Amino acid sequence: MKVGIIGCGAIANIIASKIVPEESEIEIKYFFDKDIERAENLASFAGGVAVLNLDDMLNDVDLVLECASPDSVKLLAPKILEKGISMIIMSVGAMMDKAFYTKISKLAKENNAHIHLPSGAIVGLDGINAVADFGLKEITLVTRKSPKSLGKSIDSEEILFEGKASEAVKEFPLNINVAATISLACNRDIDVKIIVDPKVDRNVHEITAKGDFGEFKTITMNHPCAVNPKTSMLAAISAIKLLKTFNETISVGL
Ligand SMILES: NC(=O)c1ccc[n+]([C@@H]2O[C@H](COP(=O)([O-])OP(=O)(O)OC[C@H]3O[C@@H](n4cnc5c(N)ncnc54)[C@H](O)[C@@H]3O)[C@@H](O)[C@H]2O)c1
């Protein structure tokens, strides 16, 4: 499978450094970034090709992996899906815009393409997907981040946001993909609390779900990426796992 990447930052660097084409049948060939130097650096590290225009990769890829920004998804996804090319979208917050969601799911369907949203920086989405239509009554997310990761300098815990995921995504578009992913998985605008906590040095996501099935709670304590502390290592690894599942005959836990 030939893959093109949009956005050559923290996530792309981890993915490119951990995928060995001979072992995985995945070739990450093209690199596109609005900052061409970043695309060139990563392409040269990974033995791929940096492209100046997105069009220069679209005739030769089976899949595009977006790891750039919500704006890039809005701008570029229609063009990619119209060509029948499937996508992995990391900037999941973009999908909280209902009109955009409807537009690109229609485009994907008409052109036989697929849109994949990885589990990203959390665990537990398998369970949330499973119970979404079967008696899920309550679901909440509490996210704790260090002051450093949010560019703040404070000594005591502070609630930065409390409200619905759709609002959190507008206020913190680059920080709250997790809330968007959970909301999309269970098809409701979930309750979210974001806390800046000087006691944590990781990105911590606590999900609680209750319903007819019983109750579950997951806590994910992520190491931030060195390059971009807003982003968790697990987010990049989840995209690698997703890429690998396309070649698997037996899928476990999906
Ligand atoms: N799904 C998840 O759980 C999850 C977790 C972490 C990050 N993310 C999201 O993934 C995306 C990438 O994260 P990152 O940490 O690698 O970011 P980063 O800031 O380290 O890198 C992003 C790169 O994309 C490029 N870029 C931005 N807009 C672009 C555009 N319109 N066209 C081309 N290039 C563009 C930037 O120049 C930069 O090189 C972000 O939107 C982030 O919010 C999702």
The ligand as an SDF file (V2000), in Angstrom:
LIG
                    3D

 44 48  0  0  0  0  0  0  0  0999 V2000
   -6.6230   11.9410   16.8470 N   0  0  0  0  0  0  0  0  0  0  0  0
   -5.8520   12.1850   17.9030 C   0  0  0  0  0  0  0  0  0  0  0  0
   -5.9900   11.5860   18.9690 O   0  0  0  0  0  0  0  0  0  0  0  0
   -4.7730   13.2240   17.7890 C   0  0  0  0  0  0  0  0  0  0  0  0
   -3.7630   13.2900   18.7470 C   0  0  0  0  0  0  0  0  0  0  0  0
   -2.7680   14.2390   18.6020 C   0  0  0  0  0  0  0  0  0  0  0  0
   -2.8060   15.1470   17.5590 C   0  0  0  0  0  0  0  0  0  0  0  0
   -3.8280   15.0880   16.6650 N   0  0  0  0  0  0  0  0  0  0  0  0
   -3.9090   16.0540   15.5540 C   0  0  0  0  0  0  0  0  0  0  0  0
   -3.0720   15.6320   14.5000 O   0  0  0  0  0  0  0  0  0  0  0  0
   -2.5820   16.7750   13.7990 C   0  0  0  0  0  0  0  0  0  0  0  0
   -1.0520   16.7180   13.7000 C   0  0  0  0  0  0  0  0  0  0  0  0
   -0.4850   16.7010   14.9900 O   0  0  0  0  0  0  0  0  0  0  0  0
    1.0920   16.9210   15.1750 P   0  0  0  0  0  0  0  0  0  0  0  0
    1.3510   16.8520   16.6250 O   0  0  0  0  0  0  0  0  0  0  0  0
    1.8530   16.0640   14.2420 O   0  0  0  0  0  0  0  0  0  0  0  0
    1.2000   18.4610   14.7220 O   0  0  0  0  0  0  0  0  0  0  0  0
    2.5340   19.3100   14.3900 P   0  0  0  0  0  0  0  0  0  0  0  0
    2.1620   20.7220   14.6700 O   0  0  0  0  0  0  0  0  0  0  0  0
    3.7170   18.7300   15.0470 O   0  0  0  0  0  0  0  0  0  0  0  0
    2.6800   19.1070   12.8050 O   0  0  0  0  0  0  0  0  0  0  0  0
    1.7110   19.5430   11.8870 C   0  0  0  0  0  0  0  0  0  0  0  0
    2.3670   19.7830   10.5410 C   0  0  0  0  0  0  0  0  0  0  0  0
    1.3400   20.0260    9.5880 O   0  0  0  0  0  0  0  0  0  0  0  0
    1.6850   21.1390    8.7780 C   0  0  0  0  0  0  0  0  0  0  0  0
    0.4450   21.7670    8.3150 N   0  0  0  0  0  0  0  0  0  0  0  0
   -0.4800   22.4280    9.0500 C   0  0  0  0  0  0  0  0  0  0  0  0
   -1.5030   22.8390    8.2850 N   0  0  0  0  0  0  0  0  0  0  0  0
   -1.2200   22.4130    7.0070 C   0  0  0  0  0  0  0  0  0  0  0  0
   -1.8880   22.5330    5.7660 C   0  0  0  0  0  0  0  0  0  0  0  0
   -3.0560   23.2000    5.6570 N   0  0  0  0  0  0  0  0  0  0  0  0
   -1.3140   21.9790    4.6790 N   0  0  0  0  0  0  0  0  0  0  0  0
   -0.1230   21.3200    4.7700 C   0  0  0  0  0  0  0  0  0  0  0  0
    0.5560   21.1900    5.9300 N   0  0  0  0  0  0  0  0  0  0  0  0
    0.0160   21.7170    7.0340 C   0  0  0  0  0  0  0  0  0  0  0  0
    2.5220   22.0350    9.6840 C   0  0  0  0  0  0  0  0  0  0  0  0
    3.3800   22.8730    8.9240 O   0  0  0  0  0  0  0  0  0  0  0  0
    3.2950   21.0000   10.5090 C   0  0  0  0  0  0  0  0  0  0  0  0
    4.5130   20.6420    9.9000 O   0  0  0  0  0  0  0  0  0  0  0  0
   -3.0820   18.0170   14.5660 C   0  0  0  0  0  0  0  0  0  0  0  0
   -4.2510   18.5290   13.9550 O   0  0  0  0  0  0  0  0  0  0  0  0
   -3.4180   17.4480   15.9300 C   0  0  0  0  0  0  0  0  0  0  0  0
   -4.4400   18.1810   16.5740 O   0  0  0  0  0  0  0  0  0  0  0  0
   -4.7860   14.1360   16.7500 C   0  0  0  0  0  0  0  0  0  0  0  0
  1  2  1  0
  2  3  2  0
  2  4  1  0
  4  5  1  0
  4 44  2  0
  5  6  2  0
  6  7  1  0
  7  8  2  0
  8  9  1  0
  8 44  1  0
  9 10  1  0
  9 42  1  0
 10 11  1  0
 11 12  1  0
 11 40  1  0
 12 13  1  0
 13 14  1  0
 14 15  2  0
 14 16  1  0
 14 17  1  0
 17 18  1  0
 18 19  2  0
 18 20  1  0
 18 21  1  0
 21 22  1  0
 22 23  1  0
 23 24  1  0
 23 38  1  0
 24 25  1  0
 25 26  1  0
 25 36  1  0
 26 27  1  0
 26 35  1  0
 27 28  2  0
 28 29  1  0
 29 30  1  0
 29 35  2  0
 30 31  1  0
 30 32  2  0
 32 33  1  0
 33 34  2  0
 34 35  1  0
 36 37  1  0
 36 38  1  0
 38 39  1  0
 40 41  1  0
 40 42  1  0
 42 43  1  0
M  CHG  2   8   1  16  -1
M  END
$$$$
